[in-house]
Amino acid sequence: MDPKKKSKILVLATVIIPILIGLLAYYGSINSNQAQVQEIKDAIAKKGGTVTQLIVVNYEDSPFERSGKGNTIYKIIYEKEGKTLTAWYRALNQSSIIREEPAWIFE
C-alpha cells in the first residue's frame, strides 16, 4: 500500500473511531436516563402517587449521607391523595466504579 494512502487512512481512523465511541456513550447515557425516569415513575405510581416534577440534584443538596460519581440523585415532587410530597432517589449509573447502591428516601 502506498505510504501516503496508508497515512490518510490512519488519520481518518484516528478521527472517526473516537467520534463513534463518543456517540455510543452519549446514546447509552440517554437510554439509561430514560430508564431511570421510568423506574421512578413506576415506583411512585405503586405508592399511589403521580410524579409532578423530577429534578437531578447534587449529592450535597440531598439527604443521602453518601454518593459516588456513579450515582445520579433525583428529587421527586409527587402528588398523592391531594398532598404534595417529596421523595429522593439515588440511581445507579454504569459510568463509574465509585458509586453507592440505589436507594429511596420518602419524606
DSSP file (Angstrom, degrees, kcal/mol; ACC not computed):
  #  RESIDUE AA STRUCTURE BP1 BP2  ACC     N-H-->O    O-->H-N    N-H-->O    O-->H-N    TCO  KAPPA ALPHA  PHI   PSI    X-CA   Y-CA   Z-CA
    1    1 A M              0   0    0      0, 0.0     5,-0.0     0, 0.0     0, 0.0   0.000 360.0 360.0 360.0 142.1    0.0    0.0    0.0
    2    2 A D     >  -     0   0    0      1,-0.1     4,-2.5     4,-0.0     5,-0.2  -0.401 360.0-131.8 -62.2 132.3    1.2    3.5   -0.8
    3    3 A P  H  > S+     0   0    0      0, 0.0     4,-2.1     0, 0.0     5,-0.1   0.844 106.1  52.4 -58.3 -35.3    2.6    5.3    2.3
    4    4 A K  H  > S+     0   0    0      2,-0.2     4,-2.2     1,-0.2     5,-0.2   0.922 111.5  45.8 -66.5 -42.7    0.5    8.4    1.6
    5    5 A K  H  > S+     0   0    0      1,-0.2     4,-2.3     2,-0.2    -1,-0.2   0.901 112.1  51.6 -66.2 -40.4   -2.7    6.4    1.4
    6    6 A K  H  X S+     0   0    0     -4,-2.5     4,-2.1     1,-0.2    -1,-0.2   0.895 109.8  50.0 -62.8 -40.5   -1.8    4.5    4.5
    7    7 A S  H  X S+     0   0    0     -4,-2.1     4,-2.4    -5,-0.2    -2,-0.2   0.898 109.7  50.4 -64.6 -42.6   -1.2    7.7    6.4
    8    8 A K  H  X S+     0   0    0     -4,-2.2     4,-2.6     2,-0.2    -2,-0.2   0.902 110.7  49.3 -63.6 -41.4   -4.5    9.2    5.3
    9    9 A I  H  X S+     0   0    0     -4,-2.3     4,-2.7     2,-0.2    -2,-0.2   0.911 111.1  49.9 -64.2 -42.4   -6.4    6.0    6.4
   10   10 A L  H  X S+     0   0    0     -4,-2.1     4,-2.2     2,-0.2    -2,-0.2   0.916 112.5  46.5 -63.0 -44.4   -4.6    6.1    9.8
   11   11 A V  H  X S+     0   0    0     -4,-2.4     4,-1.4     2,-0.2    -2,-0.2   0.924 113.4  49.2 -64.3 -44.1   -5.5    9.8   10.3
   12   12 A L  H  X S+     0   0    0     -4,-2.6     4,-2.8     1,-0.2     3,-0.3   0.914 112.1  47.8 -62.2 -43.8   -9.1    9.2    9.2
   13   13 A A  H  X S+     0   0    0     -4,-2.7     4,-2.2     1,-0.2    -1,-0.2   0.873 107.7  56.5 -64.5 -37.5   -9.4    6.2   11.6
   14   14 A T  H  < S+     0   0    0     -4,-2.2    -1,-0.2    -5,-0.2    -2,-0.2   0.799 115.0  38.6 -65.2 -28.9   -7.9    8.2   14.4
   15   15 A V  H  X S+     0   0    0     -4,-1.4     4,-1.2    -3,-0.3    -2,-0.2   0.885 118.5  45.2 -86.2 -44.7  -10.6   10.8   14.0
   16   16 A I  H  X S+     0   0    0     -4,-2.8     4,-2.5     1,-0.2     5,-0.2   0.894 105.5  58.1 -72.5 -41.7  -13.6    8.6   13.2
   17   17 A I  H  X S+     0   0    0     -4,-2.2     4,-2.3     1,-0.2     5,-0.2   0.926 107.5  45.7 -60.4 -48.7  -13.2    5.9   15.9
   18   18 A P  H  > S+     0   0    0      0, 0.0     4,-2.5     0, 0.0    -1,-0.2   0.881 112.0  53.2 -62.5 -34.4  -13.3    8.3   18.9
   19   19 A I  H  X S+     0   0    0     -4,-1.2     4,-2.4     2,-0.2    -2,-0.2   0.929 109.9  47.7 -64.1 -43.9  -16.3   10.1   17.4
   20   20 A L  H  X S+     0   0    0     -4,-2.5     4,-2.3     2,-0.2    -1,-0.2   0.909 112.1  49.2 -62.8 -42.5  -18.1    6.7   17.1
   21   21 A I  H  X S+     0   0    0     -4,-2.3     4,-2.3     1,-0.2    -1,-0.2   0.909 111.2  50.5 -63.2 -42.0  -17.2    5.8   20.7
   22   22 A G  H  X S+     0   0    0     -4,-2.5     4,-2.4     2,-0.2    -2,-0.2   0.907 109.9  49.6 -62.3 -43.0  -18.5    9.2   21.9
   23   23 A L  H  X S+     0   0    0     -4,-2.4     4,-2.5     2,-0.2     5,-0.2   0.906 110.6  50.1 -63.6 -42.0  -21.8    8.8   20.1
   24   24 A L  H  X S+     0   0    0     -4,-2.3     4,-2.1     1,-0.2    -1,-0.2   0.911 112.1  47.6 -63.0 -41.9  -22.3    5.3   21.5
   25   25 A A  H  X S+     0   0    0     -4,-2.3     4,-2.1     2,-0.2    -2,-0.2   0.902 111.7  51.2 -65.1 -41.1  -21.6    6.6   25.0
   26   26 A Y  H  X S+     0   0    0     -4,-2.4     4,-2.1     2,-0.2    -2,-0.2   0.946 112.9  43.3 -62.1 -50.5  -23.9    9.6   24.5
   27   27 A Y  H  X S+     0   0    0     -4,-2.5     4,-2.2     1,-0.2    -1,-0.2   0.845 112.3  54.4 -67.7 -32.8  -26.9    7.4   23.3
   28   28 A G  H  X S+     0   0    0     -4,-2.1     4,-2.1    -5,-0.2    -1,-0.2   0.892 108.2  50.0 -64.6 -39.1  -26.2    4.9   26.1
   29   29 A S  H  X S+     0   0    0     -4,-2.1     4,-2.4     2,-0.2    -2,-0.2   0.901 109.6  50.5 -65.7 -42.1  -26.4    7.7   28.6
   30   30 A I  H  X S+     0   0    0     -4,-2.1     4,-2.3     2,-0.2    -2,-0.2   0.925 111.6  47.8 -62.1 -45.1  -29.7    8.9   27.2
   31   31 A N  H  X S+     0   0    0     -4,-2.2     4,-2.0     1,-0.2    -1,-0.2   0.885 111.2  51.1 -64.9 -38.1  -31.2    5.5   27.3
   32   32 A S  H  X S+     0   0    0     -4,-2.1     4,-2.1     2,-0.2    -1,-0.2   0.919 110.2  49.3 -63.9 -43.7  -30.0    4.9   30.9
   33   33 A N  H  X S+     0   0    0     -4,-2.4     4,-2.4     1,-0.2    -2,-0.2   0.909 110.2  50.4 -62.7 -43.1  -31.5    8.2   32.0
   34   34 A Q  H  X S+     0   0    0     -4,-2.3     4,-2.1     1,-0.2    -1,-0.2   0.882 109.6  51.3 -63.6 -37.7  -34.9    7.4   30.3
   35   35 A A  H  X S+     0   0    0     -4,-2.0     4,-2.3     2,-0.2    -1,-0.2   0.898 109.8  49.9 -65.8 -39.9  -34.9    4.0   32.1
   36   36 A Q  H  X S+     0   0    0     -4,-2.1     4,-2.3     2,-0.2    -2,-0.2   0.910 109.8  50.5 -64.6 -42.3  -34.3    5.7   35.5
   37   37 A V  H  X S+     0   0    0     -4,-2.4     4,-2.4     1,-0.2    -2,-0.2   0.914 111.9  47.3 -62.8 -42.8  -37.1    8.2   34.9
   38   38 A Q  H  X S+     0   0    0     -4,-2.1     4,-2.5     2,-0.2    -1,-0.2   0.899 110.3  52.9 -65.7 -39.7  -39.5    5.4   34.0
   39   39 A E  H  X S+     0   0    0     -4,-2.3     4,-2.2     2,-0.2    -2,-0.2   0.904 110.4  48.2 -60.4 -42.1  -38.3    3.4   37.1
   40   40 A I  H  X S+     0   0    0     -4,-2.3     4,-2.4     2,-0.2     5,-0.2   0.936 111.4  48.9 -64.5 -47.7  -39.0    6.4   39.3
   41   41 A K  H  X S+     0   0    0     -4,-2.4     4,-2.2     1,-0.2    -2,-0.2   0.892 112.1  49.4 -60.8 -40.2  -42.5    7.0   37.8
   42   42 A D  H  X S+     0   0    0     -4,-2.5     4,-2.0     2,-0.2    -1,-0.2   0.912 110.9  49.2 -65.4 -42.6  -43.4    3.3   38.3
   43   43 A A  H  X S+     0   0    0     -4,-2.2     4,-1.0     2,-0.2    -2,-0.2   0.902 113.0  46.5 -65.2 -41.4  -42.2    3.3   41.9
   44   44 A I  H  <>S+     0   0    0     -4,-2.4     5,-2.6     1,-0.2     3,-0.4   0.891 110.8  53.2 -67.9 -38.8  -44.2    6.4   42.7
   45   45 A A  H ><5S+     0   0    0     -4,-2.2     3,-1.6    -5,-0.2    -2,-0.2   0.876 103.4  57.0 -63.5 -37.4  -47.3    5.0   40.9
   46   46 A K  H 3<5S+     0   0    0     -4,-2.0    -1,-0.2     1,-0.3    -2,-0.2   0.800 105.2  52.1 -63.3 -28.0  -47.0    1.8   43.1
   47   47 A K  T 3<5S-     0   0    0     -4,-1.0    -1,-0.3    -3,-0.4    -2,-0.2   0.419 126.5-104.1 -86.4   1.6  -47.3    4.1   46.1
   48   48 A G  T < 5S+     0   0    0     -3,-1.6    33,-0.4     1,-0.3    -3,-0.2   0.651  82.1 119.0  87.8  16.4  -50.4    5.6   44.7
   49   49 A G      < -     0   0    0     -5,-2.6     2,-0.4    31,-0.1    -1,-0.3  -0.586  55.1-136.6-111.7 173.3  -48.8    8.9   43.6
   50   50 A T  E     -A   79   0A   0     29,-2.1    29,-2.5    -2,-0.2     2,-0.3  -0.997  24.8-122.4-131.1 126.4  -48.2   10.8   40.4
   51   51 A V  E     +A   78   0A   0     -2,-0.4    27,-0.3    27,-0.2     3,-0.1  -0.495  32.7 169.7 -68.7 128.6  -44.8   12.5   39.6
   52   52 A T  E     +     0   0A   0     25,-2.9     2,-0.3     1,-0.4    26,-0.2   0.656  68.0  15.7-109.4 -27.0  -45.2   16.2   39.0
   53   53 A Q  E     -A   77   0A   0     24,-2.1    24,-2.9     2,-0.0     2,-0.4  -0.988  56.6-169.1-151.3 139.3  -41.6   17.3   39.0
   54   54 A L  E     +A   76   0A   0     -2,-0.3     2,-0.4    22,-0.2    22,-0.2  -0.984  13.9 179.9-132.1 118.7  -38.3   15.4   38.6
   55   55 A I  E     -A   75   0A   0     20,-2.7    20,-3.4    -2,-0.4     2,-0.5  -0.971  24.7-138.5-126.5 131.5  -35.0   17.2   39.3
   56   56 A V  E     -A   74   0A   0     -2,-0.4     2,-0.3    18,-0.2    18,-0.2  -0.780  34.7-175.7 -83.9 127.0  -31.4   16.0   39.2
   57   57 A V  E     -A   73   0A   0     16,-2.7    16,-0.6    -2,-0.5     2,-0.1  -0.823  28.2 -99.5-123.6 161.1  -29.6   17.4   42.2
   58   58 A N    >   -     0   0    0     -2,-0.3     3,-1.3     1,-0.1     4,-0.1  -0.446  36.4-113.9 -72.6 152.3  -26.1   17.4   43.5
   59   59 A Y  G >  S+     0   0    0      1,-0.3     3,-1.6     2,-0.2     5,-0.2   0.865 116.2  58.6 -53.6 -40.1  -25.2   15.0   46.3
   60   60 A E  G 3  S+     0   0    0      1,-0.3    -1,-0.3     3,-0.1    -2,-0.0   0.754 102.6  54.0 -65.2 -24.4  -24.7   17.9   48.7
   61   61 A D  G <  S+     0   0    0     -3,-1.3    -1,-0.3     2,-0.0    -2,-0.2   0.269 100.7  77.4 -93.6  10.9  -28.2   19.1   48.2
   62   62 A S  S <  S-     0   0    0     -3,-1.6    13,-0.0     2,-0.2    26,-0.0  -0.723  85.2-118.4-116.8 166.2  -29.8   15.7   49.0
   63   63 A P  S    S+     0   0    0      0, 0.0     2,-0.2     0, 0.0    -3,-0.1   0.465  76.9 115.2 -82.4   0.1  -30.5   13.9   52.3
   64   64 A F        -     0   0    0     -5,-0.2    -2,-0.2     1,-0.1     3,-0.1  -0.506  58.1-151.6 -73.0 135.7  -28.2   11.0   51.3
   65   65 A E  S    S+     0   0    0     -2,-0.2     2,-0.3     1,-0.2    -1,-0.1   0.795  79.1  23.8 -75.6 -28.5  -25.1   10.6   53.5
   66   66 A R        +     0   0    0      2,-0.0     2,-0.3    -3,-0.0    -1,-0.2  -0.979  61.4 157.8-139.7 150.7  -23.0    9.1   50.7
   67   67 A S        -     0   0    0     -2,-0.3     2,-0.2    -3,-0.1    32,-0.1  -0.953  19.7-147.5-163.3 154.3  -23.0    9.1   47.0
   68   68 A G    >   -     0   0    0     -2,-0.3     3,-1.6    32,-0.1    31,-0.2  -0.649  38.0 -94.9-120.0 178.6  -20.4    8.4   44.3
   69   69 A K  T 3  S+     0   0    0     29,-0.3    30,-0.2     1,-0.3    26,-0.1   0.727 121.0  63.2 -65.0 -20.5  -19.6    9.6   40.8
   70   70 A G  T 3  S+     0   0    0     28,-2.9    23,-3.4    25,-0.1     2,-0.4   0.202  92.0  83.2 -90.7  16.1  -21.6    6.6   39.5
   71   71 A N  E <   - B   0  92A   0     -3,-1.6     2,-0.4    27,-0.2    21,-0.2  -0.922  58.6-157.9-119.4 146.1  -24.8    7.8   41.1
   72   72 A T  E     - B   0  91A   0     19,-1.4    19,-3.2    -2,-0.4     2,-0.5  -0.988  16.5-150.0-115.1 131.8  -27.5   10.3   39.9
   73   73 A I  E     -AB  57  90A   0    -16,-0.6   -16,-2.7    -2,-0.4     2,-0.4  -0.899  11.2-164.9-108.3 128.5  -29.6   11.7   42.6
   74   74 A Y  E     -AB  56  89A   0     15,-2.9    15,-2.2    -2,-0.5     2,-0.6  -0.900  13.8-151.6-112.3 137.1  -33.2   12.8   41.8
   75   75 A K  E     -AB  55  88A   0    -20,-3.4   -20,-2.7    -2,-0.4     2,-0.5  -0.949  22.2-160.9-101.2 122.9  -35.5   14.9   43.8
   76   76 A I  E     -AB  54  87A   0     11,-3.5    11,-2.6    -2,-0.6     2,-0.5  -0.925  11.5-166.2-113.6 121.7  -39.0   13.8   43.1
   77   77 A I  E     +AB  53  86A   0    -24,-2.9   -25,-2.9    -2,-0.5   -24,-2.1  -0.922  25.3 164.9-101.2 126.0  -42.0   16.0   43.7
   78   78 A Y  E     -AB  51  85A   0      7,-2.5     7,-3.5    -2,-0.5     2,-0.4  -0.947  32.2-127.3-141.7 162.2  -45.2   14.0   43.5
   79   79 A E  E     +AB  50  84A   0    -29,-2.5   -29,-2.1    -2,-0.3     2,-0.3  -0.910  23.9 172.6-113.7 138.4  -48.9   14.2   44.5
   80   80 A K  E >  S- B   0  83A   0      3,-2.4     3,-1.9    -2,-0.4   -31,-0.1  -0.949  72.5 -15.2-145.6 121.9  -50.8   11.6   46.5
   81   81 A E  T 3  S-     0   0    0    -33,-0.4     3,-0.1    -2,-0.3   -32,-0.1   0.863 128.8 -51.6  53.5  41.0  -54.3   12.0   47.7
   82   82 A G  T 3  S+     0   0    0      1,-0.3     2,-0.3     0, 0.0    -1,-0.3   0.431 115.3 114.6  80.7  -1.0  -54.2   15.7   47.1
   83   83 A K  E <   -B   80   0A   0     -3,-1.9    -3,-2.4     0, 0.0     2,-0.6  -0.807  63.7-132.7-103.5 144.1  -51.0   16.2   49.0
   84   84 A T  E     +B   79   0A   0     -2,-0.3     2,-0.3    -5,-0.2    -5,-0.2  -0.859  35.2 177.7 -94.0 123.2  -47.7   17.3   47.5
   85   85 A L  E     -B   78   0A   0     -7,-3.5    -7,-2.5    -2,-0.6     2,-0.4  -0.785  21.0-135.1-124.3 165.1  -44.9   15.1   48.8
   86   86 A T  E     +B   77   0A   0     -2,-0.3    21,-2.4    -9,-0.2     2,-0.3  -0.964  19.8 175.8-124.7 139.3  -41.1   14.8   48.2
   87   87 A A  E     -BC  76 106A   0    -11,-2.6   -11,-3.5    -2,-0.4     2,-0.4  -0.944  15.9-147.0-134.3 158.8  -39.0   11.7   47.6
   88   88 A W  E     -BC  75 105A   0     17,-2.8    17,-2.2    -2,-0.3     2,-0.4  -0.978  10.3-168.3-127.2 140.6  -35.3   11.2   46.8
   89   89 A Y  E     -BC  74 104A   0    -15,-2.2   -15,-2.9    -2,-0.4     2,-0.8  -0.990  12.2-157.2-133.7 127.1  -33.8    8.5   44.6
   90   90 A R  E     -BC  73 103A   0     13,-2.9    13,-1.3    -2,-0.4   -17,-0.2  -0.888  24.8-162.0-101.0 105.3  -30.1    7.6   44.3
   91   91 A A  E     -B   72   0A   0    -19,-3.2   -19,-1.4    -2,-0.8     2,-0.5  -0.503  15.2-121.6 -89.5 156.0  -29.9    5.8   40.9
   92   92 A L  E     -B   71   0A   0    -21,-0.2     2,-0.3    -2,-0.2   -21,-0.2  -0.851  25.9-165.5 -99.7 127.4  -27.0    3.7   39.8
   93   93 A N        -     0   0    0    -23,-3.4     3,-0.4    -2,-0.5   -23,-0.1  -0.709  23.5-137.2-105.4 161.4  -25.1    4.6   36.7
   94   94 A Q  S    S+     0   0    0     -2,-0.3   -24,-0.1     1,-0.2   -23,-0.1   0.302  84.6  90.3 -95.9   8.0  -22.8    2.4   34.7
   95   95 A S  S    S+     0   0    0    -25,-0.1     2,-0.3   -26,-0.1    -1,-0.2   0.574  89.3  24.3 -86.2  -9.6  -20.3    5.2   34.2
   96   96 A S        -     0   0    0     -3,-0.4    -3,-0.1   -26,-0.2    -1,-0.1  -0.995  54.7-140.4-154.2 153.8  -18.1    4.7   37.3
   97   97 A I  S    S+     0   0    0     -2,-0.3     2,-1.1     1,-0.1    -1,-0.1   0.551  89.5  85.4 -90.1  -9.0  -17.0    2.2   39.8
   98   98 A I        +     0   0    0     -3,-0.0   -28,-2.9   -27,-0.0     2,-0.3  -0.778  69.9 115.2 -92.9  95.7  -17.2    4.8   42.6
   99   99 A R        -     0   0    0     -2,-1.1     2,-0.3   -31,-0.2   -30,-0.1  -0.987  56.5-127.4-158.6 160.9  -20.9    4.5   43.5
  100  100 A E        -     0   0    0     -2,-0.3   -32,-0.1    -9,-0.2     3,-0.1  -0.718  43.4 -88.7-107.7 162.4  -23.4    3.6   46.2
  101  101 A E        -     0   0    0     -2,-0.3    -1,-0.1     1,-0.1   -11,-0.1  -0.337  54.7 -88.2 -67.7 151.7  -26.3    1.2   45.8
  102  102 A P        +     0   0    0      0, 0.0     2,-0.3     0, 0.0   -11,-0.2  -0.310  58.0 172.7 -58.7 144.3  -29.6    2.6   44.6
  103  103 A A  E     -C   90   0A   0    -13,-1.3   -13,-2.9    -3,-0.1     2,-0.3  -0.993  24.4-142.0-155.2 155.5  -31.8    3.9   47.5
  104  104 A W  E     -C   89   0A   0     -2,-0.3     2,-0.4   -15,-0.2   -15,-0.2  -0.913   7.2-170.6-118.5 146.3  -35.0    5.8   48.2
  105  105 A I  E     -C   88   0A   0    -17,-2.2   -17,-2.8    -2,-0.3     2,-0.5  -0.974   8.7-166.4-132.6 122.2  -35.9    8.3   50.8
  106  106 A F  E      C   87   0A   0     -2,-0.4   -19,-0.2   -19,-0.2    -2,-0.0  -0.926 360.0 360.0-109.0 131.4  -39.5    9.3   51.2
  107  107 A E              0   0    0    -21,-2.4   -20,-0.1    -2,-0.5    -1,-0.1   0.410 360.0 360.0 -99.4 360.0  -40.4   12.4   53.3
